[in-house]
Amino acid sequence: MAYDVIVIGTGPGGYVCAIRAAQLGLKTAVVEKSATFGGTCLNVGCIPSKAMLHASELYEEAGGRFAQMGIKVGRPAMDLPALHKYRLSNVESNVKGVAFLLKKNKIDAVQGTGRIVSPGKVEVKGPDGKTQVLETKNIVVATGSDVARLNGIDIDEKRIVSSTGALELPTVPNKLLIVGAGIIGLELGSVWRRLGAEVMIVEFLDHILPGIDSEIANQFHRMLQKQGLTFKLSSKVTAVDASGNTLKVKVEPAAGGAAETLETNIVLVAIGRVPYTDGLGLEGVGVKKDNRGRVVVDAHFRTNVTGIYAIGDVIAGPMLAHKGEEEGVAAAEIIAGQAGHVNYDVIPNVVYTNPEIASVGKTEEELKAAGIAYTVGKFPFSANARARANLATEGFVKILADAKTDRVLGVHILGPDAETMIAEAAIAMEFGASSEDIARTCHAHPTLSEAVKEAALAVAKRAINM
Ligand SMILES: Cc1cc2nc3c(=O)[nH]c(=O)nc-3n(C[C@H](O)[C@H](O)[C@H](O)COP(=O)(O)OP(=O)(O)OC[C@H]3O[C@@H](n4cnc5c(N)ncnc54)[C@H](O)[C@@H]3O)c2cc1C
């Protein structure tokens, strides 16, 4: 029997694409090589990292701000095996949830590694080594990404780890050295620092969080230093000697110069991720990739080979679960003859540290580079009543609006619960709102989101509580 759509990979891009295709009446199958569905995000990415961040944040709160609010709990203790159990049970419930949804939508789930033998034919090699060939009108490649590696540094997932190993450390290391001050490095660095490790982050660039509005990134850098993380910027790790009891890490200035050797117990390589297409057979059928190994697609997620589409981390754009989900929905709708579309100008980005960073739209640097005149409205959480009640006053909201039309071009939040508040900004931008639209929208009091309204008022220099 031939399918209408076979999706290879069941990460957030793939499983969402399959569900949308099934909703639209297409006969759909997914092929997944791992034992569980959900891809990087559910198994070793978004979900387990947020479980670790949530638990470690509460642990720190219990030992810190609780006392300021009159709550006496004594000195909290961390039961690391129980924390890992909690993380794993979270993963399990999520991946089982995907299995349930696939079944509910009558999607055939085929376990095994998929290889495209020709347009319309996917060979699947099952865990038992047996192969079968599935026929389909359309193939969606949603094979995601893998950890980027450093030349000459072998990740053993024990002492030299990727994010996957860093989620599973069986004991709190005395010293953790992280290569890369991007989102994953800062999130996992925060987790282990809260649990008691001495954390140093080595970053090639002269600033942390590349791509984030630099005013936000610079303030956040100072906050992280206050929390106890140490940084070595404009530096590169060139070798790790794992022969002794401790790891000896060779660090050089990024621009070249004398190297120094740092000792640590664990090295986390968090320099990014690369698209994953190993064994997929793309070369055989002539699917084009770019110079970074990403599958090249047009605005309709079509590769250069008719009937083969690609979405998620394996194509260009930010490597984010929700970006892949949007693409999955759009690709399914396009295959079904509808007008699926993704608005890449409104993809929120969140750093789940404490405080959080959440942003959507353009940064100041991007607007300057594009020569777009803009106005800025800012409001600090220290002037927000709810933030003061919550003893969480660090950070600010910043709104960038077009100088001529007042249309909101970017919103950047450094502060408590930024992850939730950014949705308001995304909806406003999706509807082409002006800063005045946000400013004239009634926000409940006392809420953190009033800081968004005040920042919008500040664009026209008329904030009330500042
Ligand atoms: C530590 C960490 C934390 C993260 N936190 C966040 C976060 O908070 N928010 C966020 O938005 N993003 C986060 N991400 C990124 C997010 O996980 C990815 O952007 C997302 O998973 C990409 O989805 P995808 O569907 O494109 O691919 P993936 O999730 O990578 O899924 C690809 C799937 O394809 C399967 N596959 C590959 N090749 C084959 C084959 N030949 N045959 C069959 N199956 C195959 C793989 O087994 C996998 O299941 C995080 C990532 C990491 C590592």
The ligand as an SDF file (V2000), in Angstrom:
LIG
                    3D

 53 58  0  0  0  0  0  0  0  0999 V2000
   20.1910   20.3220   25.5060 C   0  0  0  0  0  0  0  0  0  0  0  0
   19.2450   20.9040   24.4940 C   0  0  0  0  0  0  0  0  0  0  0  0
   18.2580   21.7670   24.9130 C   0  0  0  0  0  0  0  0  0  0  0  0
   17.3660   22.3190   23.9950 C   0  0  0  0  0  0  0  0  0  0  0  0
   16.4000   23.1560   24.4600 N   0  0  0  0  0  0  0  0  0  0  0  0
   15.5240   23.6960   23.5780 C   0  0  0  0  0  0  0  0  0  0  0  0
   14.4780   24.5310   24.0460 C   0  0  0  0  0  0  0  0  0  0  0  0
   14.3330   24.7720   25.2440 O   0  0  0  0  0  0  0  0  0  0  0  0
   13.6230   25.0460   23.1440 N   0  0  0  0  0  0  0  0  0  0  0  0
   13.7390   24.8020   21.7910 C   0  0  0  0  0  0  0  0  0  0  0  0
   12.9390   25.3080   20.9990 O   0  0  0  0  0  0  0  0  0  0  0  0
   14.7270   24.0050   21.3280 N   0  0  0  0  0  0  0  0  0  0  0  0
   15.6110   23.4450   22.1900 C   0  0  0  0  0  0  0  0  0  0  0  0
   16.5850   22.6170   21.7190 N   0  0  0  0  0  0  0  0  0  0  0  0
   16.6530   22.3630   20.2630 C   0  0  0  0  0  0  0  0  0  0  0  0
   15.6030   21.3510   19.8270 C   0  0  0  0  0  0  0  0  0  0  0  0
   15.7900   20.1510   20.5420 O   0  0  0  0  0  0  0  0  0  0  0  0
   15.6970   21.1030   18.3320 C   0  0  0  0  0  0  0  0  0  0  0  0
   15.5930   22.3370   17.6440 O   0  0  0  0  0  0  0  0  0  0  0  0
   14.5700   20.1890   17.8570 C   0  0  0  0  0  0  0  0  0  0  0  0
   14.5960   18.9470   18.5170 O   0  0  0  0  0  0  0  0  0  0  0  0
   14.6690   19.9500   16.3400 C   0  0  0  0  0  0  0  0  0  0  0  0
   13.5910   19.1760   15.9320 O   0  0  0  0  0  0  0  0  0  0  0  0
   13.6550   18.2830   14.6290 P   0  0  0  0  0  0  0  0  0  0  0  0
   12.3050   17.6420   14.5390 O   0  0  0  0  0  0  0  0  0  0  0  0
   14.1350   19.0740   13.4900 O   0  0  0  0  0  0  0  0  0  0  0  0
   14.7850   17.1780   14.8950 O   0  0  0  0  0  0  0  0  0  0  0  0
   15.1390   16.2310   16.1160 P   0  0  0  0  0  0  0  0  0  0  0  0
   14.4020   16.5920   17.3360 O   0  0  0  0  0  0  0  0  0  0  0  0
   16.6160   16.1950   16.1810 O   0  0  0  0  0  0  0  0  0  0  0  0
   14.5820   14.8090   15.6570 O   0  0  0  0  0  0  0  0  0  0  0  0
   15.1120   14.1180   14.5880 C   0  0  0  0  0  0  0  0  0  0  0  0
   14.6870   12.6710   14.6970 C   0  0  0  0  0  0  0  0  0  0  0  0
   15.0260   12.0030   13.4850 O   0  0  0  0  0  0  0  0  0  0  0  0
   15.4880   10.6960   13.7790 C   0  0  0  0  0  0  0  0  0  0  0  0
   16.2780   10.2490   12.6440 N   0  0  0  0  0  0  0  0  0  0  0  0
   17.4280   10.7910   12.1550 C   0  0  0  0  0  0  0  0  0  0  0  0
   17.8290   10.1200   11.0540 N   0  0  0  0  0  0  0  0  0  0  0  0
   16.9240    9.1440   10.8420 C   0  0  0  0  0  0  0  0  0  0  0  0
   16.7830    8.1390    9.8650 C   0  0  0  0  0  0  0  0  0  0  0  0
   17.6380    8.0250    8.8530 N   0  0  0  0  0  0  0  0  0  0  0  0
   15.7380    7.3200    9.9640 N   0  0  0  0  0  0  0  0  0  0  0  0
   14.8320    7.4090   10.9730 C   0  0  0  0  0  0  0  0  0  0  0  0
   14.9160    8.3500   11.9250 N   0  0  0  0  0  0  0  0  0  0  0  0
   15.9390    9.2200   11.8580 C   0  0  0  0  0  0  0  0  0  0  0  0
   16.2720   10.8930   15.0650 C   0  0  0  0  0  0  0  0  0  0  0  0
   16.4160    9.6720   15.7770 O   0  0  0  0  0  0  0  0  0  0  0  0
   15.3740   11.9070   15.8070 C   0  0  0  0  0  0  0  0  0  0  0  0
   14.4080   11.2430   16.5900 O   0  0  0  0  0  0  0  0  0  0  0  0
   17.4850   22.0180   22.6150 C   0  0  0  0  0  0  0  0  0  0  0  0
   18.4720   21.1320   22.1780 C   0  0  0  0  0  0  0  0  0  0  0  0
   19.3400   20.5800   23.1030 C   0  0  0  0  0  0  0  0  0  0  0  0
   20.3840   19.6200   22.6170 C   0  0  0  0  0  0  0  0  0  0  0  0
  1  2  1  0
  2  3  1  0
  2 52  2  0
  3  4  2  0
  4  5  1  0
  4 50  1  0
  5  6  2  0
  6  7  1  0
  6 13  1  0
  7  8  2  0
  7  9  1  0
  9 10  1  0
 10 11  2  0
 10 12  1  0
 12 13  2  0
 13 14  1  0
 14 15  1  0
 14 50  1  0
 15 16  1  0
 16 17  1  0
 16 18  1  0
 18 19  1  0
 18 20  1  0
 20 21  1  0
 20 22  1  0
 22 23  1  0
 23 24  1  0
 24 25  2  0
 24 26  1  0
 24 27  1  0
 27 28  1  0
 28 29  2  0
 28 30  1  0
 28 31  1  0
 31 32  1  0
 32 33  1  0
 33 34  1  0
 33 48  1  0
 34 35  1  0
 35 36  1  0
 35 46  1  0
 36 37  1  0
 36 45  1  0
 37 38  2  0
 38 39  1  0
 39 40  1  0
 39 45  2  0
 40 41  1  0
 40 42  2  0
 42 43  1  0
 43 44  2  0
 44 45  1  0
 46 47  1  0
 46 48  1  0
 48 49  1  0
 50 51  2  0
 51 52  1  0
 52 53  1  0
M  END
$$$$
